[in-house]
Amino acid sequence: MGKPTGFIEISRHDRTYHPVEERTQHYNEFVIPLTEENVRDQGSRCMDCGIPYCHQGCPINNIIPDWNDLVYRGQWEKAIKVLHSTNNFPEFTGRICPAPCEAACTLNIDDQPVTIKTIECAIIDKAWEQGWISPQPAAQKTGKKVAVVGSGPAGLACSQQLARVGHEVTLFEKNDRVGGLLRYGIPDFKLDKRLIDRRMQQMEAEGVTFQPNTEVGKDIAAKQLVNDYDAVVLSGGSEQNRDLNAPGRELKGIYFAMEFLPQQNKRVAGDTIPEDISLYAKDKHVVVIGGGDTGSDCVGTSKRHGAASITQLEILPKPPEKEDKASTWPLWPQKLRTSSSHEEGCERHWSVSTKNFEGENGQITQVNLVKVEWQKDEQGRWQMSEVPDSEFSLKADLVLLAMGFVHPVHEGMLQELGIELDGRSNVKANDKNYQTSVDKIFAAGDMRRGQSLVVWAICEGRQTARAVDEFLMGSSELPR
């Protein structure tokens, strides 16, 4: 490496945030980037560890030590070439990926991992600023047509890769704007949507045709795509919300997080939302059920609305403040994570289950809860039981269900195509050729693997593109 003693001489230093009282007044990104000098210093901390466990932690196989070293040496243009060789959209992962690579970093043994995510983001942002990124259209066309259904990160990555080897790609999206959960599931303060628009312009110049406002299986027959195209890729995500069927669920004021978050993103985009369906948290007591990233996004959005109070509930026990390195490293650790939204203000409860909802005149007013405990049974499986006499209630004007997704939506496209599903009700396809049970149809991303990370979606989109290219042409030069 360029500086073998860098990790000894230089401490970990990461990006910071604008003050809470300032950033909660708007929906813009609020991360304060490191200076170029600081990024180079952090790159120098990447040690010659022999076995780069960051590779094991990164689903997309980013060549992390190489671009860390290039940044340290000031060779930024080379760094973006190395980064783009494995990742089509590092501006997305550099902002919203939970960075399992850092958890796997050798230096994380003493909680000082290399700031991999920050360096990645710095590389791509500098590359755009310097004009190093341009369309890469194919030198010649193959004459093959591919339909990609779903414009989330898997569909975007797959489409870009296929277009770059000369296939005619049409990307279908049911929503009015392209981007999937990048567009409507992640708040603007975490991911500026202009970053998606910028990539769309590049992809259009490379030959990708975007067709929004088109729900396959409804606006256009799924079988028509099979007839009209040489291959079809299903990358529609895992969108069947996990519901909470507790008494009182029918009350007004109880919504899925994916009803609440997209509406705010539409407001930021300039859309007018009819008042009768407006989900707005101003002056309301908000209860978020679900302790993951989506729940955190609901907290940050409600804070910006001006909620009277925000409480987030999680049915699982509170994770430890610090993981046991000896038993988890270099794997993803189970530990308490506090997001920037949590820091902005909310009350958090763990080991809590919802008993029922109460309301007046059809409107939610209260959530009744009970504390639970978890113990292993004789087979070693975790079992939940209620703690006696531990019931309590929370005032609630707005309840947001952020408990994840169970599988893709089956009605419509999947049922029409007669696609075989796996044991978890996802589209059945392996991670080698990504082919489904129906000829010419492939599946990628959350629709195949279940709800997961953006970085996994990009990875599967790229690998599916290679599989499709091999199917159409007999061989492929695309990387896996």
N, C-alpha and C positions, 0 to 999 in steps of 0.2 A: 504494500500500500504506500501512498505518497508520504504519509507521516506515521510511522509505526508506533510512535509514542503519543499520538494525538489524544487517545482516550485517557491517558494518564494526565496530560497537561491541561486539557480543556474539559470543563464540566458541561453536562447537558443543559442546553438553553433552547426553549421552544417559543413558538408564537404566543402572543398574549391577546387579550380582548379589550375592546373599548369598554369604559365603565358601564355598569348595569343601568344606571339612571339615564345614560345617554343612548345606549343601543336599544333599549326597550321602547323608544319613541318612534322607531321606524322598522322597516322590514329589509333593510340592506345588510349585506355581509358585514361583520364587525371584527373579523380577525385582523390583527396587526402583524403584517409580515416581518420577518427578520431582514436585516440589511444583507446585502450581498456578501459582505465580509463575514458576518455572523453565520450565514449559510455555509460558506466555505470552511469556516472553523468547525461547524458541526459535521460536515462531510469528512473532515480529517479524523474524526473520532472513530470512524469505521475501522475496526482493528483487523489485522491479518489473522483471523480466528481459525483458519484451516477448514472448518466445516461451517459454512454460512447458514445457520439455522433460519435466518430470515427467508431463505428460499423455501424452506419447508412451511413457514408460516404464511407465505404469500400465495394465494390461490392461483394467481395469474402468472406466476413464475417470473416476476420482475427480477432483472439482473442487478440487484441492489448494490452490492459492493463496487461494481464497475462504475455505475453513475455517481456513487458517492465519491469515488476517487477522482473522477473527471471534474466534478464540481470543485473539489479541493484544489485541483490544478488549474481551475479557471477555464476549462474546456467545455463550456456550456452547450455549444452547438453539437458537439459529439455526444454530450450527455442526453440531449433530447432524442437523438437518433437511437441510442441504446434503450431509452425508456419507451419510445414508440414501437420498438421491435417486439414488445410483449404486451403493450397496453394502448389501445386506441384512444382512450379518454382519461389521461392522468389528471386533468383538471377536475374531473368528478371524484375519482378516488382520493386525490390529494386534499379534498375537502370533506368528504362524507364517509370514507372507509374507516372502520374502527382500528385499522392498522394492526392486524394479527402479526405482521412482520416484526413490529417493535416488541410485541410480547415474546417473540421467539428469539430476538436479538441476544447474542452472547452477553452483552453488557447489561441486559435486563436482570442478570443474576443479582446485581446490587441496585436495581431500580434506576439505572442510568443508561437506558437503551439509546442508540443513535436515533435522532429525530428524522426517521426515514420518510414519514408522511409529509413533514414540512419541507424537506429537501425535494421530494417529488413535486410538490405543488410549486415550489420556487422555480424548478426547471421548466415546467410547462408554461407558467405565467411569463417567464422571461422569453421563452421561445415565441410566444404570441406577440409580445411587445417588440421583439427584434425582427419579426416578419419571417421567421424560419419555417413557419408552417404554411404549406400551400397544398392545393388539391393534387392528388396522385392518380389521374385517370389512366385507365389501361391503354397500353400501346395499340392493342387491337381487340375487337369484340369477338366473342365466342359464338354469338347467335343463340345462346341459351337464355331462357327467361326464368327468373326465380321470384316467387311471391313470399314476402316475409310478413307475418301477421303479429303485430304488437311492436311498438316503437320504444320500449324501455331499453335499458343498457344492453341486454342480450340481442334484441332485434337491431339496434343501431350498430353494434359491433359486427354482427353477422352480415348486415347489409353492406357496410363499408368494405369489409374484406372481399366479399363476392364481387362487388363493383370494380374493385381494383385489379381483379384478374379477368375482367372483360365480360362478365355476365350482366344482363339487363335486369336490374332489381327494382321491384316496386314494393314499398313499405306501407302496409295498411295500418291505420290507427283509428280506433273507434271514437276517441275524443277529438275536440276541435283543434288541439295543438299536439305536436309531436313531443315525445319524451317519456311517456308512461309515468311511473312513480317519480322519476327525476323531475318531471314537470309538475305533477299534481299531488305527489305524496310527501315531498320534502319541502319545508318552508324556504322562502326566498332568502331569509337571513342565514341559511346554511348553504344554499346553492343558488347563485344568481342565474336566472333563466336565460340571460343573454349568452351564457356559456353554451347552452344547448343550441340556441339559434346560430351561433358562430359555427358550430360543428355541422349544423344542417346545411349551411351555405357551402362549406367544404364538400360535403357529401353530394350535394346536388351537382356541383361542378365535376364530381367524379362519376356521375351518371345515375345516382340513386333518385328514384321518383317517389315523392312522399304523397300519400293519399289519406289525409285525415278525414274525420267525420264519416268513416266507413266501418261499420261493425260487420265483420265477416260472420255469416250465419244469420244475419238479419237484413242488412242493407244490400248485401251481395251473398249469393249462395256459396258455401264453402266448397261444394263439389265443382262449382264453376272455376274456382282457382285451380283445382286439380286438373281440370280439363284444359285450361288456358295456359298453364305454366309447366315448365319442365321439372320443377321441384317447388315444394312449399315448405316453409319453415314456420312452425308454431312457437311464438315467443311472447305469448300473451300474459305471462305472469301467473301468480297465485293470488286470485282476487276474491275468493269466497271467504268472507269475514267469519271469524270465530265469534259466535253469538253468546249471550248470557241469558239463558232462559229462566230467569228468576221471576217470581210473582211481581206484577207491576211493570213488566218490561214494555207493555203497550203504551205507557204514559208518554205524553209529549215531553220533549226535552232530553230524551235519551237517544243518542245517535252513535253510529260508528265513527271512529276517528277518520276514516276515509270518506266520510260525508263532510266532516268539519274542515279538515286540512285543505282539500282541493278548492273548497269555496273561498277560503282566504287567498289562495294563490291566484284564483280568478280575479279577486278584487285588486290584488297588486298588479295584475296584468291589464287592468282597466275595464273589466267587465262589470256590468250593472247586475246586482243580485236582487231579485224581487224580495220585498220585505217579508212576505208570508212564508218564505222558506229560508230566511236568513238565519244562519247559525253564528251568533255573535256573543261573546262572553262578557261584554262590558257590564260592570256592576253586578255580575252574577256569581254565585257560589258554585264553582266548578269542581266536579269530581272526575278524575281520570282513572279508569280501571284498566290496569296493565302497566307494568314497570319497565318496558323496553324503550327502544329508541322512538317508536311512534308515539308512545305515551309522553316521552320527553318533549317531542315536537308539539304535542297538544298543550303542554305546560307553557312552553315559550310563546306559542301563538296566543293563548289565553292571557298571558301577562301583557302582551302588546295590545290586546283588546281593552285592557283595563278591568280585569276580573276583580270582584270583591275579595275572593279567596280562591286558592287552588290547592287541591289535595290529590295526591297520586297514590293509588293502592296497588299492592302486589301480593298475590296469594302465596308465593314462595317465601322462605325465610330470608332475612337480611344477610347478604353475603358478608364475608369477613373484610375488614378494612384493608388487609394486606394478604396476598396469597402465600401459600406454602411453596416456596421456590423448589424445594427438594422433591416435591411430589407432582408439580405441574410443569415447570420449565422443561422444554421450550414450547409446550402446548398452551393453548388459550386458557388463561387463568379465570377461575371463578372468584371475583372480588367485587367489592362495592365500587360502582362507577357513578360519579356525579357529573352530569353534563352542564354545559353553559346555561341551559334553560333552568336546570335545578338551582343553579347559583343565583338566578334572577328572582327566585322566590317561590317556594311551594312547600307544603307539608307532605312528608312521605311516610307511608305505613307499609310494613311487611307482615307476612303471615296473617292476612286478613281475607275473609271470604264474604261475598255478598249474600245476604239472606233474602232480601226483597226490597222493592221500591215502594214508596208511598207518595201520594199526591193529592191535590185538591183541584176539583173541576177539570180533571183529566191532565193536569200538569204536574210534573215531578216536583216534589218539595223536600224529600228526605230519602237517604239511602241507609238501610239497616244492615249492620255488619256484625261479624263475629270473628274473634281471634281463633286461629287454628295452629296446630302443631304437627310436625312431620316426624314419623318414626319408621324404621325398617321392619318389615314382617319377617317371618321365618325363612322366606325365600330371598331376602335381601332387597325386596322392592319397597320403595318409599310409599307410605300410606298417610293420608291426611285425616285428622280428627279435630272436632271442635273443642275448644277449651271451655269447660263448664263456667257458666256465669260470666262470660266475657263479652256479651253483646253490647254494642254501642251504635250510635247513629250519627250521621253527618247531614247537615243542611245542604241541599242541592237544588240549584235552578237549572243546571246543565250537566248531564252525565255523558262522558265520552268513552266509548268502548274501544280500547286499544290492546286487544288480546291476541293480535296476530291473525293469520290466515290459515285455513285448513287444507285447501287444495284449489286448483283452478276452477273456474265456473264451468260446469258441465253442460248446462242448457245452451242450445244454439249450436255453435260451431263443432264442438267435440261430439255431441250426440249425432249431429247430421253426418259427420264423417265416420262414425262408428269406431273411433279410436279406442284401442285397448288401454286400460288404466292399470297402474300398479297397486300394491297393497295399501298405499296411502292415498289412493284416488288421484294421483298425479298421472300425467301422460307417460305411458311406459316406453322407455327408450334407454339404451345403454349409453355410457360415456365414451364409447369408441367410435361408432358410426352415427350415433344419435338418430337412427331411423326408428320410426314408429311401426305399429302393426299394419299400417296402410302404405302401400307402395308410393314412392315419390314424396312422402311426407316425413319431415324431421321435426324434432322438438328440442328447445334449448331454454336454459335459464330456469326461473322459478316454476314455470309450467311443467317442467320435467323433474326438477330436483326438490320442489317445495320451496317455501319462503326462505330466502337466504340473503347474502350480501350483494351489493352492486358489483364488487370485484369478481365474485363468482359468476354473475350474469355476463360480464364482459368476457371472462374466460370461456364460458360455454358458447357464447356467440361466436367467438373466434374459432373454437374447435369445430363447431357445427358448420361453419363456413368451409373449412377444409374438407369435412366429410361430404358436403354437398358438391363441392368442386370435384372431388374424387368420383362421386356418383355420376356426375355429368360428363366428365372428361377422361375418366380412367385413371388419372393421377393428379397430383396437386403440388404446387410449390409453396402453398400457404403454410405458415407455421402452425403447429398444434398448440 
